[in-house]
């Protein structure tokens, strides 16, 4: 206790009281006390690992970029200050942050000002009635979120259960039809106390929430090159097909030519998506057909296809129900080159809880199951 008190610049009674309070809150002993010192329990080692990771996130977020501020600002920030600043970052105004937290606006102003003095950088700028985070402010907000996720995971692990906790999923279009529903149904059946939070969007819409710790993982098409700070795990290769309405003039053609496909209007993916790249490759060296609709919403695409002779490029999984019910159909065979790798994207260094690891295993099983069904 003496050595620890000196390391964190606290008195030994303050350190002892703080640890005792923490153990009461967690409902478990973190240390075994002996006359010659203390030994961490298994729970203590688990929480120490999570706290170390949390502090590392704050260290990265507050890395000194100017001569001002303290050398180790992450050691001087209080939980109250970080909570207040994150509320301000999320709300975008002191009024909104006060409403969300119950803190007074002066308290929020003081917390933001104190953090700026500790770090030696400006974190937020006033814009009318709101505030806009600076680059340093965005880094700090991300670090706080990631640190909070580590502490939350540690608390779940100390509970001794494998059926609780939270998993936040970013669902890209392909995963929503078969893989994700299948995995979630199995997960909630065996993990009744866990919370599943699903956010839908494209890769561009989900990647920053993933980096920020708002979501834990993304499921969908992987990038050709793994982005910095992220990890990609392949599940399967998805082969694209041309999709149109049942009864489309080309539905009875076994292998329509590019000229035949070019005679119809197309719904295409947006500019920098893998789906758009596959469409560009399909018509490479050939006059492009009219493509008046750029859309990433499968729901909208399905509706337009039902009401017109438009064509699009999709995975059969994304319109499986419509194809089974005879509303939509494949036009010609799967594309020879239209292959996308579908998988899971997580942050580098992310350590899932037992429940989160179980969900990933169920995603892998669901991917295998849908592939088997498709091959049949």
N, C-alpha and C positions, 0 to 999 in steps of 0.2 A: 504493500500500500504506500509506503514511503517513496519508493522508486517511481510508482505511477503518479503520485501527487506532484512530485518534482517535474516529471515529464510534461504534464499538462498545466503546470503552474497553478495548482490548487492546493489548499490546505488538506491534510489527511482527513480531518473530520468531514469536510465538504465532499471529498471524493467518496468516503465511506457512505455518507448519507445518500449521495447521488446513486451509487450502485445499488444500495438497499431499495431505494425507490424504484429503480429500473426493474429489479427482480420482482418486486410486488406487482408492478404493472404487467410484466410478462408472465407472471405466475410460475416462475421456475428459478432455480438457483443457477447463477452463472459462474460462481466460484466456490471452491471448498476452502474454508478458512482454517489455517493452522497457526500454531504459535510462531513458526519460522517463515510464514508467508502465505500466499494463496496459490491455488491450482485451478485453472479453468475446467469447468465441467464440459461434457459433450455439447450441451446447449450453449455454453459460453464460447466454445470454439466456433460453433455455427454462426452465432451472432457477431463474433469478432471478424469472421471472414466477410460477412455482409457489410459491416461497418467500414472495414478497410476499403471495400469496393466503392461504398458510398462516398467516402472521403476522397478517393481517387477521382471520382467524377467531379467533385467540387474543386479539387486541385487543378484538373485540366481546364475547368470553366473559368478559374480565376488566375490562370497563369499570367504573370506580370508582363504587360506590354508597354509599360512606361516606368519612369524612375519614381513616380509617386506611389503612395500606398505602402502597406506593410509587406514584409517578405513572405509570410505565410497567411494570407487573408482568410483561407478556409478554416484556420484554427481559431479565428476571432469572431466569426459569424455565429449568431445565435439562431436557434430553430424558429423563434418568433420573427426575427428579421427575414429569414428565408421564406417562411409561410406568407408573410405580408407581401414580399416582393413578387412571389409567384402568383398571388391573387391579383396583384396589379398587372402583371404580364398577361394573365388570362382575361381580365376584364377590360383592359385598355383604357381605364380611367380610374381616378381615385374614388369617384362616386360609386362606380360599379364594384370596385374592390371592397369598399366599405360595406356596401349592401351584401356582398357575398360572404364576408367574414365576420361582420359585426364589429369590426374595429373602427375607430374614428378616423376621419381623414387626416387629422394632425399626426396620429400614430403611424399611419401609412407613409406620410411624407417623411417622418422622422426615420422610419426603417429604411426607406430608399436612400435618404441622405447619408445615413450611417454606413450603409453598404458601399456607397460611392466613395466615402472617405477611407474605409478599410481597404478597398481595392485600388483606389487611386484613379478610377476611371468613371466617366459618365455612363449611367445605365439607362436613363430614360430622358426623353425630350418632350416638352409640352407641345401639343398640336391642337389648338382650339380648346375644346373642353376635354379632350382626351390626352393620352400620352402614347408615344411611339418608342419602342425599345431601340437602343443603339446596338451595334454589333456585339459589344461587350455585354449588354443587357440580355440579348438573345442567347449568348453563350451561357450566362449565369442561369437563366431560366431553364435551359436544357439540362445543365448540371444538377439543378435542384430536383427536377423531375426524375432524372435517372437515379439520383441518390435516394429519393423517396421510394422508388420502386425496389431498390435493394433492401431498405429497411422493412418495407412491407413483406417482401419475400422471406426475410429472416424471421419476422413474427409468425408467418404462416408455418415455416419449418419448425419453429419452437413449439407450435401447438401440438405436434406429434401426430397430426392427421394428414392423410393424403387425399382427402376429398373436399378440401376447402381452398379458399383463395380466389384470385381473379385472373383471368386470361383475356387480354384484349387482342382481337384479331383484325387485321386489315385484309379484306376480301376483295381481290381483283375479279373481273367479270367471270373468268372461266370457272373459278372455284365455287361460285354461288349455286350452280345448278345441281351438282351431284356430290362432289367431294366434301364440301363443308357441311351441308345438311346431314349427310351420312355420319360424319365424324362427331358433330355436335350432338346428334340424337344418342349415339353410343356414349359420349362423354357424360352428359347429364344423367343418363341412366345409372352410371357407375360412380359418379362424383356429384351427389345430390346437393352438397353445400357450396359448391364452387359457382362463381359468377362468370358467365361468358358474355363478353361485350364485343359485338361485331360492327365494324365500320366499313362501309362499302366505298369503293373509289378505284381510280386508275392508279398505276404505279406512281405517276407524278404527284397525285393527290395524297398518297399514303406514305411516301418515303420519308418526308420530314416528320410526320407524327411518329414514325418508327424510330428515327434518330433521336427524337425528343423524349422517348419513353412513354408517349401517350398510348401507343399500341406495342405489343410484345413481338409480333411476327406478322409477315405478309404471306399470303398464299396466292400464287398466280404465275404468270410468265416471268422467267428470269431474264436478266440482262446478259448480253453476250460477254461483257466484262464486269466482274463483280465490283460495285462501287466501293470507294474507300470507306472503311468503318463498318461495312456490312459483310455478312456471310450468306452464301447461297447453297441450298441443299436440293439437288435435283430429285424429283419424284418420278416423272415419266416424260416421254416425248409425245407431244400432241400433234396429230396430223390434221391440217386444215382441209375444209371442203367448201365448195361454192354452195350457198344456201339460197333457195327461193321458195315461193309459195307452192303448195300442192296444186297441180293443174297448170303450172308455169309452162309456156310453150317449149322450153328446153328440158322439161322434166322427163320426157320419154326418149331423149337423145342419150345414147350410152356414153359418148365421149365428145361433148361439144367442143368445137374449135375456138381459138381465141377470137376469130372474126365473129362467130356466133355469140360468144359472151360479150363482146364489145358492142353488140347491137342494143344492149339494155343499159339502163342507168344503174349506178352502183352506190351502195352505202359503204363508206370506207372508214378506217380508223383514223384518228387524228395524227398530225404530222410526224411526231417522233416516237410512235408506238411500234412494237414489234409487228403487230397486225398490219399496220400501214406499210411497213417494210416488205412484208410478205406479198401484199397486193402489188406494190411497185415491182417486185421481182417477177410476179406472174405475167405482167404485161411489158417486161423489159424488152426493148427492141421492137415493140409493136405499138401502133397508135393507141393512146389511152382512151378508154371509154369515158363517157360523161359520168362524173361522180359528184353530184350536187350536194350530197349529204355527208358530212364528217361527224361521226358520232361514236361515243364509247359506251353508250347505254344499251345493253342487250335488250332491255324491255322496250325501248323506243324502236330499235332495229326490228324486233319481232313484229311490232305493230305495223310498221311501214311495209314490211315484206308481205304481211297478210293482205294488205290493201292495194298492192301494186305488183307490177312485174319486175320490180327492182331486184338486184342480186347483191349478195354480200359474201364476205369470206369469214367463216367462223369455225370453231371446233364443234363437232356434233354434240359434245357434252353440254354446250351452252344452250342448245335448243332441243335437248333430248325429249322433253315432254311434248313439245309441239310436233316433233317428228313422229313420236309414237302415236299421237292422236290424229295424225294425218293432216295437220294444218300446214306444216312446212316440210320440205324434202331436200335431199342432196341433189345437186345438179352435176352429173358426171361423177367420176371417181375421185378419191382423195388426191390432193396435189402431191406430186413427187417431191417437190422441194419445200412445200409448205409445212415445215416442222418447227414447232416451238418447244422449248424445254420448260416444263411446269414444275414449280417447286416451292420451297419455303425460304423466305429471307428473314434473317434476324440480325441483331447488332453483334459486332465482334465482342466477345467476352460475356455475352448474356448467359446467365446461369439459371435455367428454369427450375421452378419448384417441382415437387413430385407430381402435382396435378397438371402442371404445364407440360412436363415431360410426357405424361400419359396422353395428353391431348395430341402432342406431336406424333406419338406412336399410332394413335387412332387415325390421324390424317394420312399417315403412310399406309395403313391398312385400307383406308377408304380409297386411296389412289390405286392400290393394287386391285381392289374389288371392282372398281369401275372399269379398269383396263381389261380385266377378265371378262366382264359382262360385254364390253364393246367387241372384244375379239370373238366372242361366241356369236 
